[in-house]
Each structure stands twice: as C-alpha cells, then as structure tokens.
Amino acid sequence: MTKLFVDKTIEINAPASKVWGVLTISELNRQWAVEFSSGGPEFHLESTWELGSPVYWKGQDGTVIVEGNVTAALRNKLLRFTVFDVRMAERPKVTEQDGITFQLDEVEGKTTLHILQGDFSAMADGQIYRDASAEIWDKVLPRVKKMAEEN
C-alpha cells in the first residue's frame, strides 16, 4: 500500500530557537493549533517535549482531544510525536516515522521548517484525511513563520 504523508517546507527569517518556541510553548502554539479545530473550540498542545513524554491537544476546558507521545526530540532541530484522536475506538499501528515531525535546519539565522505528517494510509479514507491536513498546514505554516519572525 502506498504511504500517504503531508510533506511541507517553509523558510523562516528567524533562528531555530524562536521557531522551536512557537511550536512547543502552549501560549504560542494555541495561536496556530486553532487551525486544526476546523472552526471549533480553540485548543493547544501540552508536553514536556522530552523523548517518550505524552503530548496532549487540549480544548479550552482542558479536555484532551488528541493524544500521543514524543518519539524523537532534539531541541531546536527535530521533534516527532504520534497523534491519536481520543474519540476513535481503535488506534492504527504506527511506525517510527508516523505522526507529526518538525525538522528545523538553521543557516545564518534563518530556519527551514520541514513538516511531515502521516502515514494516513493506515486509516479508512486516508487520502481524504491527508488532503484535509495538507490544507490546514498551508494555513499553519505561514502563521508559524509570522510568529517566529515577529517575536
């Protein structure tokens, strides 16, 4: 079966440490994570971002909507975590590359942010979910860029 990933890259005129902060600090990530709510209630990501630690996407009332675990972490360079909708009865099997991966490469104070999300082929209607996620990332990445460049 063909694997289905969202694969996007954006150039950001800010050091990797600022981009990392926009991605991992709850007060900042709530400003871009809202795009994943499809107009629903605002939510944010919470984690210590240490290898193996839980990652929670929480609504305004603290309810966990999506959960996962950090599967790779190298501060200001690489962050990967699994993503499971808690409303789904069964979790698909995942490989090491599954989930959401942020790769940051800094050269002379500018950062290339590469995101990879998937593998959606493990889900029923995976192509539909992949395409919907790609559209969301097209909104999220410019927000992350603007936030990192302004802060």
ZALOFI-320812 format. One record per residue (C-alpha): residue in one letter; residue number from 0; x, y, z. Coordinates in Angstrom, 3 decimals, always signed. Last residue first. Layout:
BEGIN
<r->A, k->NUM, px->X, py->Y, pz->Z>
...
This chain:
BEGIN
<r->N, k->150, px->+8.788, py->+37.609, pz->+18.377>
<r->E, k->149, px->+7.825, py->+38.922, pz->+14.909>
<r->E, k->148, px->+9.731, py->+36.461, pz->+12.731>
<r->A, k->147, px->+8.691, py->+33.440, pz->+14.793>
<r->M, k->146, px->+5.017, py->+34.499, pz->+14.795>
<r->K, k->145, px->+4.966, py->+35.236, pz->+11.049>
<r->K, k->144, px->+6.576, py->+31.905, pz->+10.153>
<r->V, k->143, px->+4.299, py->+29.917, pz->+12.474>
<r->R, k->142, px->+1.282, py->+31.639, pz->+10.924>
<r->P, k->141, px->+2.569, py->+30.972, pz->+7.378>
<r->L, k->140, px->+2.967, py->+27.284, pz->+8.353>
<r->V, k->139, px->-0.499, py->+26.877, pz->+9.855>
<r->K, k->138, px->-2.629, py->+27.878, pz->+6.846>
<r->D, k->137, px->-0.999, py->+25.553, pz->+4.286>
<r->W, k->136, px->-0.753, py->+23.025, pz->+7.150>
<r->I, k->135, px->-4.577, py->+23.002, pz->+7.282>
<r->E, k->134, px->-4.851, py->+22.297, pz->+3.542>
<r->A, k->133, px->-2.379, py->+19.410, pz->+3.879>
<r->S, k->132, px->-4.446, py->+18.005, pz->+6.758>
<r->A, k->131, px->-7.583, py->+17.953, pz->+4.597>
<r->D, k->130, px->-5.684, py->+16.205, pz->+1.789>
<r->R, k->129, px->-4.274, py->+13.572, pz->+4.147>
<r->Y, k->128, px->-7.684, py->+12.992, pz->+5.750>
<r->I, k->127, px->-9.335, py->+12.454, pz->+2.356>
<r->Q, k->126, px->-6.482, py->+10.190, pz->+1.197>
<r->G, k->125, px->-6.772, py->+8.131, pz->+4.401>
<r->D, k->124, px->-10.442, py->+7.273, pz->+3.859>
<r->A, k->123, px->-10.008, py->+4.362, pz->+6.321>
<r->M, k->122, px->-6.733, py->+4.943, pz->+8.118>
<r->A, k->121, px->-3.329, py->+3.217, pz->+7.809>
<r->S, k->120, px->-2.749, py->+5.094, pz->+4.512>
<r->F, k->119, px->-2.605, py->+8.345, pz->+6.538>
<r->D, k->118, px->+1.033, py->+7.852, pz->+7.440>
<r->G, k->117, px->+1.186, py->+10.680, pz->+8.307>
<r->Q, k->116, px->+2.537, py->+14.169, pz->+8.889>
<r->L, k->115, px->+5.876, py->+15.588, pz->+7.740>
<r->I, k->114, px->+6.889, py->+19.135, pz->+8.489>
<r->H, k->113, px->+10.023, py->+20.907, pz->+7.303>
<r->L, k->112, px->+10.985, py->+24.224, pz->+8.864>
<r->T, k->111, px->+13.955, py->+25.924, pz->+7.187>
<r->T, k->110, px->+15.443, py->+28.401, pz->+9.607>
<r->K, k->109, px->+17.345, py->+31.612, pz->+9.006>
<r->G, k->108, px->+19.986, py->+32.887, pz->+11.456>
<r->E, k->107, px->+22.968, py->+32.048, pz->+9.230>
<r->V, k->106, px->+21.738, py->+28.521, pz->+8.477>
<r->E, k->105, px->+19.187, py->+26.818, pz->+10.720>
<r->D, k->104, px->+17.573, py->+23.469, pz->+9.896>
<r->L, k->103, px->+14.404, py->+22.596, pz->+11.802>
<r->Q, k->102, px->+12.609, py->+19.265, pz->+11.354>
<r->F, k->101, px->+9.078, py->+19.011, pz->+12.734>
<r->T, k->100, px->+7.579, py->+15.524, pz->+12.516>
<r->I, k->99, px->+3.903, py->+14.738, pz->+13.079>
<r->G, k->98, px->+2.797, py->+11.132, pz->+13.481>
<r->D, k->97, px->+4.382, py->+8.151, pz->+11.766>
<r->Q, k->96, px->+8.133, py->+7.845, pz->+11.124>
<r->E, k->95, px->+8.716, py->+5.250, pz->+13.856>
<r->T, k->94, px->+5.867, py->+3.076, pz->+12.582>
<r->V, k->93, px->+2.275, py->+3.179, pz->+13.743>
<r->K, k->92, px->-0.491, py->+0.603, pz->+14.070>
<r->P, k->91, px->-3.932, py->+2.173, pz->+13.859>
<r->R, k->90, px->-5.692, py->+3.096, pz->+17.089>
<r->E, k->89, px->-9.187, py->+1.705, pz->+17.575>
<r->A, k->88, px->-12.191, py->+3.359, pz->+19.172>
<r->M, k->87, px->-11.581, py->+6.809, pz->+17.739>
<r->R, k->86, px->-12.719, py->+9.620, pz->+20.052>
<r->V, k->85, px->-9.210, py->+10.007, pz->+21.523>
<r->D, k->84, px->-7.917, py->+11.170, pz->+18.142>
<r->F, k->83, px->-4.379, py->+9.790, pz->+18.051>
<r->V, k->82, px->-1.231, py->+11.717, pz->+17.063>
<r->T, k->81, px->+2.302, py->+10.407, pz->+17.483>
<r->F, k->80, px->+5.187, py->+12.773, pz->+18.095>
<r->R, k->79, px->+8.303, py->+13.904, pz->+16.291>
<r->L, k->78, px->+10.558, py->+16.855, pz->+17.119>
<r->L, k->77, px->+13.868, py->+17.667, pz->+15.468>
<r->K, k->76, px->+16.401, py->+20.509, pz->+15.484>
<r->N, k->75, px->+15.800, py->+23.252, pz->+18.098>
<r->R, k->74, px->+15.887, py->+20.634, pz->+20.878>
<r->L, k->73, px->+16.458, py->+17.076, pz->+19.666>
<r->A, k->72, px->+13.357, py->+15.009, pz->+20.293>
<r->A, k->71, px->+12.059, py->+11.813, pz->+18.673>
<r->T, k->70, px->+9.076, py->+9.604, pz->+19.603>
<r->V, k->69, px->+7.135, py->+12.129, pz->+21.695>
<r->N, k->68, px->+3.840, py->+10.531, pz->+22.658>
<r->G, k->67, px->+0.249, py->+10.892, pz->+21.562>
<r->E, k->66, px->-3.056, py->+12.468, pz->+22.417>
<r->V, k->65, px->-5.879, py->+14.255, pz->+20.657>
<r->I, k->64, px->-8.987, py->+15.841, pz->+22.137>
<r->V, k->63, px->-7.963, py->+16.031, pz->+25.796>
<r->T, k->62, px->-10.461, py->+18.176, pz->+27.703>
<r->G, k->61, px->-8.833, py->+21.110, pz->+29.483>
<r->D, k->60, px->-11.861, py->+23.420, pz->+29.129>
<r->Q, k->59, px->-10.205, py->+25.404, pz->+26.328>
<r->G, k->58, px->-9.517, py->+22.188, pz->+24.418>
<r->K, k->57, px->-6.362, py->+20.145, pz->+24.874>
<r->W, k->56, px->-4.036, py->+18.552, pz->+22.326>
<r->Y, k->55, px->-1.943, py->+16.363, pz->+24.608>
<r->V, k->54, px->+1.577, py->+15.082, pz->+24.060>
<r->P, k->53, px->+2.886, py->+12.416, pz->+26.441>
<r->S, k->52, px->+6.599, py->+12.068, pz->+27.181>
<r->G, k->51, px->+8.641, py->+9.341, pz->+25.483>
<r->L, k->50, px->+11.517, py->+11.640, pz->+24.484>
<r->E, k->49, px->+11.093, py->+15.007, pz->+26.200>
<r->W, k->48, px->+8.702, py->+17.569, pz->+24.734>
<r->T, k->47, px->+7.439, py->+18.499, pz->+28.247>
<r->S, k->46, px->+4.009, py->+18.372, pz->+26.653>
<r->E, k->45, px->+0.895, py->+20.454, pz->+26.062>
<r->L, k->44, px->-0.556, py->+21.355, pz->+22.676>
<r->H, k->43, px->-3.319, py->+23.933, pz->+22.277>
<r->F, k->42, px->-7.039, py->+24.177, pz->+21.606>
<r->E, k->41, px->-9.616, py->+26.662, pz->+20.388>
<r->P, k->40, px->-13.209, py->+25.477, pz->+20.060>
<r->G, k->39, px->-14.437, py->+24.555, pz->+16.601>
<r->G, k->38, px->-13.725, py->+26.437, pz->+13.380>
<r->S, k->37, px->-11.927, py->+23.498, pz->+11.838>
<r->S, k->36, px->-10.102, py->+22.717, pz->+15.116>
<r->F, k->35, px->-6.783, py->+22.127, pz->+13.324>
<r->E, k->34, px->-6.447, py->+25.846, pz->+12.521>
<r->V, k->33, px->-6.594, py->+26.566, pz->+16.275>
<r->A, k->32, px->-3.155, py->+24.962, pz->+16.518>
<r->W, k->31, px->-1.636, py->+28.210, pz->+15.164>
<r->Q, k->30, px->-2.290, py->+30.636, pz->+18.022>
<r->R, k->29, px->-2.529, py->+27.819, pz->+20.603>
<r->N, k->28, px->+1.099, py->+27.091, pz->+19.770>
<r->L, k->27, px->+2.235, py->+30.327, pz->+21.414>
<r->E, k->26, px->+0.781, py->+30.061, pz->+24.915>
<r->S, k->25, px->+1.471, py->+26.299, pz->+24.815>
<r->I, k->24, px->+5.203, py->+26.731, pz->+24.092>
<r->T, k->23, px->+6.300, py->+23.970, pz->+21.691>
<r->L, k->22, px->+5.926, py->+25.113, pz->+18.077>
<r->V, k->21, px->+6.414, py->+28.867, pz->+18.573>
<r->G, k->20, px->+9.339, py->+28.114, pz->+20.897>
<r->W, k->19, px->+11.001, py->+25.846, pz->+18.334>
<r->V, k->18, px->+10.687, py->+28.615, pz->+15.710>
<r->K, k->17, px->+12.430, py->+31.024, pz->+18.079>
<r->S, k->16, px->+15.233, py->+28.537, pz->+18.833>
<r->A, k->15, px->+15.628, py->+27.780, pz->+15.103>
<r->P, k->14, px->+16.707, py->+31.363, pz->+14.420>
<r->A, k->13, px->+14.366, py->+33.656, pz->+12.494>
<r->N, k->12, px->+13.739, py->+34.547, pz->+8.851>
<r->I, k->11, px->+11.588, py->+31.458, pz->+8.230>
<r->E, k->10, px->+11.668, py->+29.303, pz->+5.086>
<r->I, k->9, px->+8.759, py->+26.876, pz->+4.747>
<r->T, k->8, px->+8.557, py->+23.156, pz->+3.963>
<r->K, k->7, px->+5.644, py->+20.745, pz->+3.555>
<r->D, k->6, px->+5.157, py->+16.954, pz->+3.319>
<r->V, k->5, px->+1.708, py->+15.602, pz->+4.211>
<r->F, k->4, px->+2.119, py->+11.853, pz->+4.083>
<r->L, k->3, px->+0.282, py->+8.938, pz->+2.476>
<r->K, k->2, px->+2.115, py->+5.619, pz->+2.153>
<r->T, k->1, px->+1.281, py->+3.481, pz->-0.863>
<r->M, k->0, px->+0.000, py->+0.000, pz->+0.000>
